[in-house]
Amino acid sequence: MGITSKRYAGVSNKNMKDHTNNKQQRKLGIAMLVITILFIVSMFAGTMVSMGELDIYLPDGISAEGFVPENGIVEISADTYNSRHMIVHAKGRGKEYLINQKAEECQPSFEYVKVLRGGMIVNEANGNYSGYKSSVVMTAVYVLMMEILLAVSFVIRCKNDLFSYTTIYFGGAVLFMAGVAVSLAVVTLKMMSDPITYTMAYFYSQIKGAGSTFMLFSLPLLLVFSLALPISNISLIRREGLNFVNVLGFILSGLILLSYLVEIFYVGRNISGSETYVRITGAIDSTLTTCFAYLEDMLISAMLCGIISVKRKVAFDKTHVMILGCAISDDGTPLPLLAGRVDRAIEFANAQKAATGKGIKFVPSGGQGSDEVISEAESMRRYLISKGISDDDIIAEDKSANTEENMRFSLEKIRADCEEPKIVFSTSNYHVLRSGIISKNEGLDADGVGSKTRWYFWPNAAVREFVGLLVSKKKEHAFWAVFFIVLFAVINMIMPM
């Protein structure tokens, strides 16, 4: 009776924790929805309040008093306190030239506006429209508030749902939105302080160039990472020989540097030609830079989540520690990488025993490869026994060929040994995050601990793990690629140039 009650209490506590986590995420989701609705309503209200009027700021030496409407569709009033500021009032609909009757040579002689349905006035020269200042400020505030909510959600997810691809997505969104928020804040300040130089055309260019802006912000970090990858590969090649895996860092580093060269010398150049050509080229540039920024965000987020997964503390309440296999030596003994995983499992078991007095069973997991004399599980079993672990506390799983099978087949053996197991897996530090995601997908929902790896191995291994994560969600990434293509095609085709 006591065992049954304890078992149901454990299930109840887990369900209660999941319910609390879901409740927190729902609240944040509702807050995001409410803020989005308020933003839309505020944009609409701000535009309606300003409808029928448009502020136009003129360059030095140009006075508003000299301008008159050509067709009488609008009327003009000059600012009493600023002679270079004129206010245009709508009287009808259509196109209107504002002629400067006092214009001198080499000075602008007219402004060109259009009055739309409802009285909205658009400056065709720079994209300014009725109420544009309030729209810019509200957009910057909205993006900042969304960034804060995304950051809070990411922190909660890292604490309660770290082994989830959604958490990595949120981390990427936080990074990208942070770049956008900073960029819009700077743009807003510039537009408020210098409305002549910085207009809505400039604002639109910043929106279309959000990916390019993020690439600029992250340049120092990417340069350091691009330098670390070749150094890692050189060390790997010297110690382990030349193969495709050990030159992966060279390839990625080259792609990163090439992307920045394209951004600087191609995307950043002035493009001339017909309006249609410029818009199509702009759509291509925006899509490419945003896709690069997307992959960059995901890489940084995955590495950050990976570090958190290794650093966080695991509760000392486990019944089984699963050890994920990898290659063994020709004589059947564990190579240093695998030995490190076994040693980390023993370290955790000893720490739990010292803290709570509770023992733990070891589950070495890994089948026999075509070039291996024994299974990886058997190699680890022998190593565990040599370290003083009783064979009675070892449950070997020797059929698996990859991490998914490690988790699936080991869980079957663990459930046969224990009705309500609590599992922790031991692997290399760079592999903890992806292993945790796989464990959750396989129904384990296990905690993970990571063994240290040599400095030269980590950057290249982190890249391989990231590629593995990308491949596992290739459909989702394909969706976002299509989404960016459509989004920036629309933005570049309809926004003023």
N, C-alpha and C positions, 0 to 999 in steps of 0.2 A: 504493500500500500504506500509506504514511504517513498519507494523508488518511482512508482507511477506518479505520485504527486510531484516529485522533484522533476520528473521528465516533462510533465505538462506545464510546470512552472517555468522551465527553461524555454519551452515553445512559446508560452504566453509572453515572457519577457522579450523574446525576439520579435514577436508580432507587435508588441507595444512599441518597441524601438522603431520598427519599420513604419508603423502608423504615425509616430511622431515625426519621422523624417519626411514622409509623404505629405504630412500636414504643413510642415515648414515650406516645402517646395511649392505646395499649392498656394500658400499665402504669398510667396514671392511671385508666382505666376500671375495671381490676381492683381498684385501691386503693379506689375509690368503692364498688364492689360488696362488697368485704370489710368496709369500715367499716359499710355498711348492714346486712349480715348480723350483724356484731358488735353493732350497735345493737339490732336486733330480739331477738337472744339475750339481751343484757344487760337489756333491758326486761322480757322474760319471766322471767329469773332473779331480777331485783330484786323483781318482783311476787310470785313464788313464795316468796321468802325472807320477805317481809312479810305473806304471806297469813295471815288470821285475826286481824290487829291493825289498829287505826286510831288515829292520834293526833288528838285534838280539843283545840283551844286556845280558851279561854273569854275573854270580855271582862273588863275590870277590874271588880273587886268580886264576881265570880262564882267560887265555889270548886268544884273537882271533887268534893269530899267530899260535896256535897249531892245528887249525881245517883245514881239507881238505875234499872235497866231495868224496864219495865212488864211484859213478858211472859217474861222470863228467857231470851230467845234469845241475849243477850250478857251478859257480866259486865264490871264497870268497876273499874279500879284507878287511884288518883291518883298523880301524880308526886310523889315525896318532896321534890324540890327546887323544884318549881313548882306551886303550888296551883291554878293556872288551866289546867294541862295534865292531861288524863285519857286513859288508854289503854283502848280498847274491845277486848275479846276475844270472838271468835265462839264460840258453843256450839251453834248450830243454824242454820236458814235461815229467812228471812222478814223482815218489817218490824218495827222495834223503836223505841218511843219511850223516850227517856232523860229521866225526870222529875226536876226539881230540887225536892227536898222542902224546901229551905231558901230557896226563891225569895221575894223580896219584891216589892212592887208596882213596876211599871215595869222589871222585870228579866226576862230570858229565863227561861221556866219549863221548857223541854224542848229536847232535840235529837232529830232524826229520822234514823235510819240504816236501811240495808237490807243484809242478809247474803245474798250470792249463792252459787251453787254453788262448791264448793272453799274456801269460807271468806272470800272477798273481801268486805270491808265498805265500803259507799259511804255518805258523808254526803250525804243528799238536799238539804240546805240550801245547800251550797257546792260540791259536786262532788268533794270530796276522797275518796280511796279508799286502800286498803291499798297502801303503797309509793309514794304519789304524789310524795314528795319526791325519791326517787332517779330516778323517771321524768322529772321536770322537769329535774334536773341533767344526766341522760344525753341528753335531747333538746337542751339548749343546747350541750353538748359536741359532739354529732353534727353539728348545724347549723354550728358553728364549723369543724369539721374538713372538712366538705363545702365550705364557703366557701373554705378554703385550697386544696383540691385543684382547685376550679373556677377560682380565680384563677391557679394555676400553669398549668393547661391553657389558659386564655385567653392568658397571656403566650407560651406555646409556639406557639399558633396564630397569634398576631399576628406572630411571628417567621418562621414557616414556611408558614403557610396563611392569610395575611391576606385575600386576595381570595376569601372564602368566606362565604356567608350563615350557615353553622354558627358561624363565629367571632363574628359579630354576636350570634347567639343566646347563645353562651357569655358574651359581655360583658354582655348583659342579665341573664342568670342570676346572674352575679357581683354585679351591682348590687343586684338584688332580695334575694339571699341575704345580702348584707352588712347590709341593713336589718333582715332577720329575725334575723340573728345578734346584732346590737346590741340589738334589742328583747327577745329571749329572755334575753340576759345580764342586762339590767336587771330583767326580770320575775323571773328566778331569784334574784337578790340580794334583791329585795323580799320574795319568798315565804320565803326563809330567815331574813330579819331580822324580818319582821312577819307570821307565819303566820295571824294573826287577820283582818287587813285584806285580805291578798293570798292568795287561795285558788285552787283549780283553776278555779273559775268565772271568775276574773280571767285565768288562764292561757288558758282556752278563748277568752275574748273577744279576747285578743291574737292568737291564731291566726286567728280569723275576721276580724279587722281588720288582717291583714298588709298588704293593699293600701293601706288608709288610713294605716297607720304609715309606709309608704314615701313616700306623698304628702307627709306631714308633714316627713320628713327632706329631701326634695328641693325643698321649697317655695322656699327662697332662690334656688336655681339656676333654677327654672322662672319665678320672678318676673323675674329678670334677662333670661332668654330672651324672655319675653312682652313686655318693654319694648323689647328690641332689634328685634323683628320689625316693630312699627309704624314705628319710626324708619327701618328699612331700606326699608319700603314707601313712606314719605313721600318719601325721597330718590329712589327709583326712579320714582315718579310724576312728580316734578318734572323728571327728566332724560329719561324715556322715555315719559311719557304714562300715561293711565289704561287699564288692561285687567285681566282676571281674574287673570293671573299676578302682576301687581304689587300686588294686594290680598290675595293668599293669606296673607300674614303677619298681616294684620288678622283674618282669619277664624280662623286657628289660635290666635292670641293670645286672641281672644274665647272660643274653646272651652276653652282652658286655664283662664282666669280663671273661666268659668262652672262648670267642673268643681270647682274649689276652693270656690266659693260653695255649690254643692250639698253638697259634703263637709262644710262647716262648719255650714250652717244646716239641712240635711235629714238627712244620714247621721249627723251627730253628735248629733242631738236625741234625747231620751228617747221611746221608742215604747211606747204602751200599747195594750191590747186583749187579745183572747184569746191563749192560748199559740200556737195555730196561726198567727194573724195576725202575731205578733211573729217567729216563726220564718221565715215566708215573706218578710216585710219584711227580716229580717236576711240571708237568702240573696240577695235582690236587691241590697242594699247591698254585701255582700261581693263579689259578682260584678262590679258596676259599678266599684268602687274598684280591684279587682284587674286588670280589663281596662284601666283607665286607667293603672295602674302598669306593666302589661305594655308598653303602647305607649310610655310614658315611658322605660322601661328600654331598649327597642329604639332609640328616638330618641337617647338619650344614648350608647348603645353604638355606633350607626352614626356619630355625630359623632366619637367618640373614635377609632374605627377609621379614619375619614376623615382625621383629623389625623395619625395614625401613618402612613397610606399616603403622605401628602405629605412627611413628615419623613424617612422611612427612606432610606438610601443605596441607589442602584442601581449594580450592578457595571458597570464599563467594559469589557464584552466583547460589545457588541451589534453586530449586522450591519445592522439596519434600525430606524429610528425612524418610527413611524406617527403622523400628526397627525390628530386627530379634528376633523371640520369642524363649523361652526355658521354662523349667518347672515352674509352679506356685505352691503356697502353697495350703493346703487343703481348706482354706477359700476363695480362689480365688484371693488373693492379690499376687503381684509379689514377688518372692524370691529375696534375695539380688543381685544375678547374673543378673536377668532380670531387676530389678529396676535400676541397674547400667547402663544398656544399654539405658533405657528410659532417665535417668538423663543425659547421654552423648549426646543424641539427643537434649534434651532441652538446654544443654550448647552450642552446636553448633548453634542452632537456635538463641539463645540470642546473641552470638558473631557475627553472620552474621547480625542480626538486628542492633546491635550497630555500626558495621563497614560500612554497606551499606544502612541501612534503609529498606532492603528487607525482607519481611516476608517469611515464609516457612510452608508447610503443613506436618503433621505427618502421617505416614502410618505404624501403628503397625501391624505386620504380624505373624500369628500363629493360627493354628486350635485348636480344643479341643481334648485332649487325653482321652483315656478310663478311666483314673483315675483322671480327672480334672473336677471340677464343672462347669467351664465356659471356653470359648476359651482363649487362651493366648492373642489374639488381644483385646478381651473385657477387660481382666484384665489390659492390658496396657492402653486402652482407659480411664478406670476409674482412673488409676493412673495419666495420663496426665491431666485430668480434675481437679483432686485434687491439681495439681501443677499450676493451673491457666491457662491452655491451653483451648481455646474455642473449643467446640464440632464441630463447623463449620470448624475448621482447622484440623480435624482428619478424615482420610479415613481408616477404619478398613478392614483388609483382614483376614478372619477367617476360611479359608478352607485348608490352607497349612499344610503339615505334616513333611517337611524337608526343608533344605536351598534352594534346587533347586526350590521347589514349592513356598517358600517364595518369591524368585526373580520373578518367572514366573507369579504367580497370582497377586502379587503386581504391576508388570509392567502393567498388563491389566487394573487395576483400575486407575493407575496413568495416563495412556494414555487416558483414558476416561475423566479424569479431566483436562488434559493439553496436547496441541498439540505437543509442543516441550519441554518436561521436562528435567531438570538437577537434577540428583538424587545422594544423598549420603546415605549410609546405616550405621546404628549404631549397633555394636555388641560388644562382649567382645574382649579385645586386642589380645588374642591368636587366635581368629577366623577370624580376618580381612583378612588375606592373602587368605585363602581358600574360604572365602565368596566372595572376589573380583574376584577370578578365576571363581567361579560359576556364578557370576553376568555377567561376560564377555561372558561365554558360553551360558547364557540365553538371551543375547542381550541387557543387561542393560548398560554395560561398565561404571559402577558407581564408584564413590570414596567411601572410607570407613573411619570411625572413630571408635576408640575402647575405651571401658570403662576399667578401671583398675580392676584387679582381685587380690584376696588375694595371698600372696607369696606362700603359700603351695599348691595352686590350679594350678599355672601356669606350672610347669614342667610336671606334669601328663597330663594336657590339651594339652600342646605342642606336647607331644608324640601321643596323640589321633588324633590331627590334621594332624600330619605327616603320621600316618597310613592311615588316610582318603585320603590323597594325593596319597599315594602309590597305594591304591586299585583303585582309579579313573584312574590310568594309568598302570594297571597291564600288559597289552599287551606290552607296551613299555619296562617295566622292564624285562619281560620275554625275549624280543628280545635281550636286553643287556646281560642278563645272558648267553644266547646261544652264543652270539658274543664272550664273554670272554672265554667260554669253547673252542670254535674253535680256537680263537687267540692263547691262551696259549698252546693248544695241538700242534699247528703248531710250535710255537716258541721253545718249549721244545724239539720237535722232530728233528728240523733241526739245531738249534744253537749248536756250540761246547760246550762241558761240561767243 
